[in-house]
């Protein structure tokens, strides 16, 4: 903890503690207030908040001046209570800058109260007031807002805007890699993403899907499976089309019900390390309402190892469709699993079903984010998903429009780990042109506990 000498001798401390709403900051360790003692609390497992006691001595040249200082602090504390109760107004933070640290680490203030003792009023006439400020705050502390350099085939450690595509083939990259050294701290931290429409014209998006892979060998995990490259015989016909990823797709038609099989490679399953993934599919076309139930079979296609829920794909549906969450592979963690098969059991609403599949994408389920954008985004318009401040919006010029509808927990980045952000999306007219791109930037605030 932080301790000073006896009160009578004066209290001198190198640690800095303050409370701020971003506009007004009240120091608990300098002018009109001396920090007597503060022992940072470490959260227990599963705790999202901690309670701490801050011993202070208010002082000033006069009682009136001291009273003004106390009023300033209490107004900030009241603002923290109002934010907690109503969710409105600025967030109030406890700022802690340990001796020798260049950063004032912030932690959201949740609740507070003052406590006094029998000596409280003895020095009132001398414009001195000892008090105990008991606070409840977020368990984590956040550092300064820091941009994350991003890398793919379009740039290395880019901070000006890295181009990503909705598919991953040839010179198109649907990911942005983050170096392990780019994220510091000791705890996972939310991300602020900026997705700039750089296609050269206005675009009306249906939804943007984003995920982060930090645990499934992100530098090597093949997160996109071209439908034609892993097709098991009898599961459709490979055809060429320049509007499809890798220039090909798989045509498929069936009567009443049938099944397609795709090879899940040994590399894919070993790198996945037993995690759950959203199975996304881009369809070139679909002419009828159909239903699909994903399964995972052994490598021979003889034995079912896992079965998912049946998913309805309406006749009018986005070209990039979520087929549900699957474990890769079923059976948990291992780096020695062999190849298996993805088995898609199809059922038609009528007698005939038909659809053309371009590619599949595997997005980690534990860091999956869906952004609905039901408005037209002009050229250079920016979709902002700010997990740090808990809001999403569309920025056009200097205006922020709260028209972006996020679903899922905020995206996180992990300190000291190589990781990849995955992207794909579809438009409001249910298409997903492979020529579409975004220019991506990302920021975070380093997080840590106690010190």
N, C-alpha and C positions, 0 to 999 in steps of 0.2 A: 504494500500500500504506500501512499504518500503521506509522510508525517512531518510536522514542523516542530520546532522547539516550543517551550512553554509560552502560553499566550502573553504573559507579562513581558517577555523578552522580545515579543514580536514574532511573526511567522514569515519565514522566507522559504519559498519553494520554487523549484525549476519546472515542475509540471504545470501545465496550463489547462484550465477547465472553464468552459463557458456554456451558455445557453443561447441559441440563435434561431430565428425564423427565416434567415436569409437576408433580412433587411435590418433588423435590430439585433444586436448581440450584447449580452450582458456577461462580463467576465466575473467568474467566481474566484479569481486568483490574483486580481490586480486592483484597479481603481475602485474605491468604495467597498471592496469586499476582499477578504483574505481567506485563502483556502487553508483550513486548519488540518483536516485529515480527510483522505479519500482512499478507500480500498476497493479497487475494481473487482466485480464479481464475475466468476466463471459460470456459464450456464451448465446445468446438468443435462444429460442426454434426454432429448425430446422436449426440452424447454425452449420456448421461443422468446421469452422475456426474462429479465433479471431485476432484482430489487437491490438498490444500493443506498447507503447513507453518506451524505456529504456534509461534513462539519465546516461551518464558515463563521466568520466574524464580519458583520457589516460595520462600516465606520465612515465618517465624513468630518468636514470642518464644523458642521452644526447638525443639530437634531433634524432640522428641516431638510438639509441636503441628504442626510442619511435616509430619511423617510422617502425622498424622491427616488433614491437609488432602489430601495426596497419595492416601491411601486412599479418601477420599470421592470424588475424581475417578475413580480407577481402578474403583471399584464402578459408577459410572455408565457408564464405558466398557465394562465387562464386560456390563452390562445391554444395551447397544447390540449387542454381539456376540451375546448370547443371542437377542435379538429377530430379528437377521438370520438366525441359524442355524435357529431353531425357529418363528419367526412368532408367538411368544407374549410376553406382558408388554408394558409400556408402550413406546412409541416414544421414542427418545432423540434430541434435536435439538441442533444447534449454533445458538445464537442470536447474531445479529450486529446491533448497533445503531450505525450510523455517527454521527459527530458531527453534531448538529443534527437528527437524525431522531427522531421520537417513538415509532417502532415498533421492537421487537426482532424482526427477520426470522428465521424459523426454517428450518432445512434438515436433513432426516433424516440422522443419522449412520449410516454403513454399516460402515466399517472404521477401524482406528486402530493406531498403534504409537508408542512413545517411542524417541527416539534421544538419545544423550549424547555428549560429547566429552571430551578429555583434561583439561578444567578442571572437570568436573562435581563431583568430590569435594573440590576445594580449599577451598570455602567451606561444606562440610557441617557442620563444627563450629560455624559461625556461623549455622546454621539457614537456609542459602540453598542452592538447587539449580537451576542453569540446565538447561533441557531443551528438546528439539524434539518437539512433538506433531504427527505426520503423520497426517492424517485423509483418509478418502474420504467424501464426502457427496453428496446429491442435487444436481443441477446448478442447480435452481431454489430460490429462497428464498420463503417464504410469510409474509404479514403477518397482521394480526389478523383473526379471524372477523368478517365483515361481512354484514349482511342486505342483500338486493337488493330494492329497491322494484319491484313488478310492476304492469302496467297492461293492462286490456282494457275492454270496455264496462261492466264491473261495478265499476270503481274505477281511480283514477289514483295511481300511486306508492304502492300499497298495501303495508303491512307487517304487517297484522293477519290476513291470510288472504284471498287473492283467489279468488273462485269461478270455476271452469272447468268446462265441460261436455264430454261425449264427442263432441259434434257441434258444427258451427259454422253456425248459421242464425238469423235473427231476432235475438232477445236472448240467444241462447246462444253462448258463446265458448269455443272449444277451445284457446285460446292464452293466454300471458301474455307481454307485451312488456317488454323491458328497455331502458332508455335508454342511449345510448352513454356518458353521464357516470357511470352507476351502477357500472361495472366499471373499476377502475384497475389499475395495474401495467403490465408490458410483455410478459407471456406469458399464454397461455390457462390458466385455472384450473378445477379440478373443482368441482362444485356439490353442496351438501347440500340435498336436497329434502324437504319435509314435505308429505304429501298426507293431509289430514284428511277422513274420511268425514263429510260434512255433509248426508246425504240424510234423516236423521231416524230411521233404523233400522239394524239390522245388515245387512251385505252380505258375500256370499262372492264375491270377485273371482277370475277366472281369470288374467288378466294385464292389466297396465297398460303402455301403450306411450308413450314420451316421446322427443322429439328436440329439438334446438336448431337453428334456422336463423339463422346469423350472416352468411352470404355470398350468399344468393339474394334480395336486396332484401326483407328480412323484413317491412318495413312495408307492402309492396304485393303480395307474392307470394300468389296465391290458393291456399292449401295444401289447400283442400277443394273438390272438384268434385261438385256435386249431380248424380246420375245422370240425372235428368230434364232438366237444363238444358243439357246438351251431348250429347244423344243424336242420332246420325245415323239417318235414316229407315230403317226395316226392322230395327232392333235391339232391339225390344221395345215394350211398351205402357205409357204413363204412367198411373198410377192414384193416387188420393188415399188417405192414411192418416195420421191425426193422430199415430200412434206413430212416424212416420218424420221424418227431418230435412227441414225445409222443407215438411212435410205431404204429400210425394209420394214415389213410388218407381217403378222400372221393372220390370214383370213380363216374364219371359222364359222361353220353353220351346223345345226343339229336339229333333230326332230324330237320333240317332247323333252328329253333329257339326255345328257351325255357328259363326258369328262375330258378335260385337257390335262396333260402332264408336262411339267417343265423340270429340268434338272437343276437342283440346288447343289452347287459345286462344293467340294471339300474345302476349298479356300474360303468360300462364303460362310460356311457353317462353323469352321474353326475360328475365324475372325470374329464371328457374332458373339461367341462366348456365352451363349445361353440367354441372351437378353430378348425382350419382346420388341417387335417392330410393327409399325403400321405397314400393311401391304398396299401400296398404291399402284394403280394401273392407268396408263394412258391408252385410250381407245381411239383408233383412227375413225371408226364409225360404228354405229349401232342402230339397228332398224326395228327393234321390238323390245318390249319390257321383258327382262330376264332376271333370274335369281342365281346366285352363286354361293357355294359353301366351300371355303378353302380347307384342305387337308394337307398333312404332311405324311408321306409314305416312306418306306425304306427304299433303298437304291434300286431294288428290282420292281417296285410298284406292286408288291404282293401284300404288304401288311401296313395297315394304317397305324401311325404313331401318335397322331394328334388330329382332332377335328375342331373346326371353328363354327361360328354361327352363320346361318344363311343370310346373305345380304341382297336386298332388292336394288337393281339398277333400273330406274325408270327409263322409258323411251326417250324422254327429254332429261338429260343428265349431263353434268360437266364431263369434259373429255378426260380429265384426270380425276379418277374416282378412288375413294378409300374402300378397300375390300375388307377392312377390319384389322385386328391386331393378332399377330402370330408369334409363337416362340421360335427362335432360331438358334440352335435346333431345339426340339422338345427333349427334355432330359437334363437340362441344366448346364453347368459350366464344364467345359473340357476343351483342350487344344488339340485333341486327337480324333474328333469325330470325322466320319467319312461322308461321302456324298449321299444325298437323299433326293426325294422328289416332292415338288409342289404339285398337288392334285387339286384341280378346280372342277367341282361338280356343278354342272350347269343345268338349269331347268327353265323352260320357256313358259311364258304366260299362256300362249296359244299352242299351236302344234309345231311351229318352227321358230328357232332362235338364230340370230346371226350377228356377229360382231367381229371387228378387226382389232387385234391387240398390237400395240407398238412396243411398249416396254413396261417393266415393273420397277418400282423403286421401294427400297426398304428404309423407312425413317424411324429412328429409335422412339419407342412409345413413351419413355419416361421424360423426354424433353421435346414434346411435340406441340406445335403451336399452329393454330388455324386463324387466319386473318380474313374476315369478310369485308369487302370494300364495295358497297352497293352504289357507287357513284363513279362518274368518269374522271379519270386522272389525266390531266393535261401533260403534254411533253415537259419533262423536267419537274413534274409534280413529285412529291416525296411522301411515301407511306412510312410513318414513324410508329414503331412498336417499342414503347419505352417501359420495359419491365422494371427499371430502377424506380421510377416515380409512379408506376402502376397505371399508365394510361396509353391510349393509342389514338392516332389522329392523322389527318391528311394535311400536309403543309403545302400551301400554294402561295408563293411570294413570302410575305411575313405573316400571313393568316394561318392559324391552326384550326382545322375543322374536325370536330369529334364524330366523324362518320365511319371510322374504322372499327369493326366489331371483333375483338379478339376472343378466342376460345382456347381453353387450356391454361396450364400454369405458365408463368413467365419463363422464357428461355434462360438457361444458366450456362456460365462458363466455369471451368474448374481450374484452380491454380496449378501451375507446373505440369500441365498435361497437353500433349498434342491433341487437337480436336478439330472436327470439321462441322461447319454449318451446312445443312442441305436445304435446297430450295426447289420448289416446283409450283406451278399455278395453272389456273384456267380462267377463261374470260366469261363475261356475262352472256355471250351468245353460245356458250357451251363448247367452244373450241379451245384448243391449246396449241397455237402455232409455235413450231420449234424455233422460229426466228426471233421469238420474244426474248428480251433480256432486261435485267435490272442492273443498276450501278449500286453497289452495297458498301455501306460504312457501318462500323460497330464500335460501341463504347461500353465500358463497365466501370464500376467503382470497386477497387480491391476490398475484400472483406476479411475480417479476422475477429477472434474472440479475445476479450480482455486486453492483452498486450500485443 
